[in-house]
């Protein structure tokens, strides 16, 4: 029997022949060459004609473009600025203190509230409404909130030990599920990275939990801290840094490998003949795969590298001291340092933002060698800065802050004259050359 009788003759052209016979390594080389040709075409389209060595300039532009895209994909610090200032600010007051803030590139912002609600804000008008949880929702104060970069999911945590998942992809947000796995209040959830299939959360129960949005369940639990975890920061779901409050340690976690690097803090600060000892590390913020910053109750802002056991650089009393003696311990003799309450950073840049309760949100610029940092600007706002997030969007850099009359995790101190609400500012970043020209 002739099986080839009714089949039309088929000949392989060059492309089909290559695809059918090339190895995996050859395919990677072919795709890389195709990508380089695409970049060369884009650079050539942007280049103007003139009496210079166009080929040499093209090579430099292509190499720079490739380095930039690799740095952006890996989350490395590759853009350096020396100053930051707010071009416009807006404030929307709320009845109850907000405890967390989350922004998305899609537009909406979300804030967690002490009364158990999660509010959805329009970033332009700051008009807001509460997310309705039919058949679910939190049963106590909501202490943290995070949103996925694609704008489809919002995750919240609170004193009811539940990590709530909200589906906000449709016109009407809905409560998807409440994931359990914590033995105490869920206090922090880092922003969700795409693909947003996994969620990290930490609790006052001293452990870190990895959840899955696909199965809406807890996957694994990680232990190590000897006190409550009050802050988690992650650029990707598999690597994060945590602050262990009174155990005075920061821990760098590789979740997939189930390993952790312990970095011990707890130094002391001398100012005007007084000594201030760091008794707690309260907040952390990851900058890239090997650097992060931390802040504690002594007001010290520390810059860390995972290659060293001690901070590379520290800035003491970053938000000054409180001379009025308003402190969580009434017996404390004034003046006392203002502790760091929130940290954030613009991904891929050297700009770090810190908040406390001195009436200022402060910007810091890390130097080109990633060894020190210095003040780079400030924005005025009254109240406790309970949470910060800053993103580089299509319409510019936007800073959002959750501002309250009282701290996020307690009510031991109330600031007179402050208001509860959400603060939004558009930020202009300046390079060193621009500052020198001014």
N, C-alpha and C positions, 0 to 999 in steps of 0.2 A: 504494500500500500504506500502510495506516495503522499506524504504529509505536506510536501512543499508545493503541491500542484496548484492550489487556489490562492497561494500567498503572493502578494505583489513583491517584486524585488526591492530590497532596501539597502542602501549604501550609507555608511557612516561618513558624515563630513568631519572636518578636523576637530571641531568643538566636541561632537559626540564621541569621537574616538578618544580624545583626551579624558573626558569625564568618565568613560567606561573603563579606562585602564590606569588612571593615575592613582597613586597612593595617597594616604591621608596627609603626609608631609608635603607632597607635591601640590595637593589641593590648597593647603594653607599658604604656600608660596604664591600660587596663582591668585588667590583672593587678596593677598597683601599687595601684589603688583597692581591688581585692578583698583584697589583703594588708593594707592599712590598716584595712579593715573588720574583718578577722580580729583584728588587734592591738587595735583598739578594743573588740571584744567580750571579749577576754581581760582587758584592763585593767578594763573595767566589771565583770566577774565577780569580780575581786579587790578592787575598791574597796568600802569600807564607807560606809554612809549617814551623813551628818552635816551640820552647819550650816556648810558652806564652799562655795566656788565649785568644784563638781565638774567643770565643763567645763574650767576653767583647769588644774586638776590633771591631768585626763585628757590634755590637750595636752602638758603637761610630761612625763608618764610615757610617752606614745607617742613623743615626740621622743627621750627618753633611751633607750628601748628600741631604736629604729631606729639611733641612733648606736652603741650597744653591739654590735648585730648586724653592722653594717658594719665596726666595728673588729675584731671577732672574725674575720670573713671575710677581712679584709685582713692579719691578723696584727699589728696595731698595738698599742702599749703603751697600755692604757686602764684598767688596774686598778693602784692604787698602795698599797703596804704599807710599813711602816716597821720591822718586826721579824719574825723567824722563829725558831722554836725547835722542837726535836724532842720530841714527846710520847711516842714509843716507838722503840726501836732493836733491831735483830736482826743477828746476824752468823753466817754459815755458812762454816766453813773449808773449803778445798780443798787438794789435794796440791800442785798447780802454781799459779804466779801467774796470775791472770786479767788480761787485757790490755784488754778492752772489756766493756761492759754495754749491754743493750737491753731496754726495757720495752714492753709493749703494753697497751692498755686492756682487751683480752680476758682478761688474767690472767697468762700465763706471762712469765718473764724469761729472757734468754739471755746467756751469758757466753762470750767467746772465751778460749782458754787457750794458754799457751806450749808445751804438749805436743802441739798440733795438734788438740785437741778443741773442740767447741762444746757447752756444757752448757745444759740446759733446767731452769729453776727454777720451782717453785710459789711465787707471791709471798706466800702466807699461811704455809706451813709451811717454805719454803726447801728442801724435798726436791728432789733433782735427779737427772738422768740424762743421759747423753751422746747426742747425735744420731748415729744410725748412718747411715753413708754406704756403702751397698752398691754396689760398682762405681765409687766415686768418692771424694770427700773430699779434704782438704788433705794435702800431703806434707811439711809443716813447721809451724812455729809459726803460730798464728792470731793476728793482731794487732788485728783490729777486727771488730765485728759490729753489724748494724742490723736492725730489724724494722719491718714495715709496720704502719700504724695499724689496719688491719683484721685483723691477726693471721694473715694467710695466707702471708706470705713472710718468710724470714730470709735475709740476705745477709752473707757473711763474707769476709774477705781476709787473706792471710798472706804468708809469705816465699817461697812457691812461685809468686808472681806471678799467682795465680788468684783471681778473684772468684767465690766459691761461692754458688749459689742453692739454698735449701732450701724445699721445699713443706711447710708445717706446718699446712695447713688440715684434714687428716684426723687420725685417731687416732694414726697412726704417721708421724712426720716422715720425709721421704725427700729424698735428694740429687737435685735436678732437673738441674743442669748446672754446669759450671765455665767461666765466661766469661774469655777472655783479652783482652789489650790493653795490659798493663803490661810494661815492660822491667825492672822491679825490684819489690821487695816492695810489696804493697798494704797500706797502713798505716792508712787511715781511710776510713770510709763514713758519711755523715750519716744520721740517721733518715729512713725512707722516708715521704713524704707521700702521702695519698690524692688522686687515684687513683694507686696505686703501680705505674705502668707504666715509670718510668725510674729509674735508679740512678746516682748520682755516686760515683766513687771516685778516690782520689789515691794516689800511690806515691812511693817514694824516688827514682824516675826523673824527678822534676821535672815531671810532667804530670798533668793532670786528664782523666778519661775518663768519658763518658756512655754508659751501657748501657741496653738495653731488656729488660724482663722478658718481654715478649710474644714477642720473637724470640730471647731468650737470647743476645745478641751485643752487641759494642761498636758504638756508633753514630758517635761522634766523639771526637777527642782535642784537648785545648787545652794550649798551651804558654805560658810567660811567666816563671815563677819560675826563678831562677838556682841554686837549691839544692833539696833535698828538701822536698816538701810534707808537713808533719807533722800538719796539722789542716785539716778542712773542716767548715763549718757551713752549713746551708741550711734555710730555712722552706718552700721549694718547689723542685722539681727544676730550675727554669729560672734561679734566682738563688742565688748562694752566695758565701761569703767563705772565703779560704784563707790559711794561714800558711806562709811560705817558709823557715822556720828561719834558716839563716845568711845568707840574702840580706837579712834584716831588713825584709821588706816583707809587708804584707797586701794581698791583691788581691780586689776586689769584682767578681764575674763576672756578666754577663748572657749565659747560655749560648745562648739562641736567637739573639741578635744577634751573638754571638761577639766581644764587647767586654769589656774589663777596666779597672778603675780601680785605679791603683797608689797605695798609701798607705804611706809610708816611716816606719819606727820607728827605734830605735837611739839613744835618749837615754841620759843618765847619772844616777845617783843618788848623793847625798851623805848620809852618815850617820856620826856620831861621828868626823869628820875623815877618813873614807875615801870614795873614789869607786868606784862600781860601774857599769861600762859594759854596756849591753845588746848582747850579741853574737848573740842568736838570738830570734826570735819563734816560740814553740812551739805555742801553742793559740789558737783563736779561737772565738767563739760569737755567732751572729747573733741580734739582739733583735727587729728588725722590718725593713721594707724600706729603712731608711736608717741604722740604728745597729747597732753590734756592740762587743764587748769582746775584748781580746787580753791574753795573758800571755807573758812571756819568761823568759830565764835570769837576769835581774837581779832577779827577784821583783816586777817592776812590773806592775800591773794597769791597763790603759788603756781608756778609753771613747771610741769613735770615732763620728763622723758622716761620711757619704759626701759631705757638703757642704764638708768641710774636709780639708786635707792633713795636719794634725797632730792628735793626740788632743785631745779637748775637756777631758778631765780624766784625771789619773794618780794612782794611789796606790802609792807606793814601798814596797818591802819588805813586800808584803801578807802574806806568811807568815814574816816575820822572817829572821834570819840563822843560819847554822850555825856555832857557835863551836868545834866539835870538828874542823873541817877535813875532814869527810867529803865529798869532791868527786870529780868524774870525773877531775880532773887532780891527781895526788899532790903536785905542786910548788906548788899554789895555797896561798897563805898565808891561814890563817883570820883573822877570820871571813869566810864567803862567803854570798851570798844563797841562799835556797831558791827554786828556780825554780818557776813555775806549771806543774803537770802536767796539770790538767784544768779545764774550764769547762763550765757548763751554765746554763740559764735556764728559767723557767716562761713559756711562751708567753702573750703578752698582758699580762704583769705587769712590774713594775720590779725583780723579784728576780733576782739573779745569784748563782751558786754557784761557788766556786773550791776547788781542792784542790792540795796539795803533799805534803810529807812532814814536817810539823811537828807531826803528831798532831791536826790540826784541819781540818774542812771548814767553810769560812767563807761566810756569807751577806752580800750587799751589796745596798743599796737605792738605786736611782737616784731623784733628786729629780723633782718634778712637771714642772719645766721641761726635763728631759732634758739637763742640763748637768753635773751632778756626781753622785757617789755616796758613800755612807758605810757603815760596818759595820752589819750588821743582826742578827748572831747567829752562833753556831758550834755544831758538833757534834764531839765527841771521837771519834777513830778513829786507831789506830796503823798506820803503814805508808805506802807510796806509793799515792796516789790516782791510779790509772792511767786511770780513766774515770769520768764522772759522767753521770747522766740524772735529771731531775726532771720529773714529770708531775702535772697536776691531773686526778684521776680522780673517779669518782662517790663513792667513800668517803673522799676527801680528797686532800691533796698527798702524794706518795710520792717519796722520794729513794732512788736506788740508786747504789752505787759499787763499782767493781772495785778491791780493795785487794791489794797485793802486797808481798813483802819486798824486791823489786827493781824498777827502772824498767821501763816497758813495752817500750822499744826496746833494752834492753841489760842487762848484768849487772855494770856497773862499780861498783855500790854495793849493799850488803846491810844492811838495818836489823836489828839484834839486838832480839829481843823481839817483832817484828811477825809477823803471821800472814797467809798467803794466804787470800783468801776474798771473799765477796760481802756487802756491808753494805747494809741496808735500814732506812730511818727514815721514820716518819710525821711530817709537818711541819705545825705550826700557824702560819698567817700572821696578823699583827696589823696593823691600821690605826693611823694616828697617834693617833686619838681614844682607842683602846683602851689604847695605851701611856701616854698622858697620864693616863688614869683610874687606872692602876696606880701 
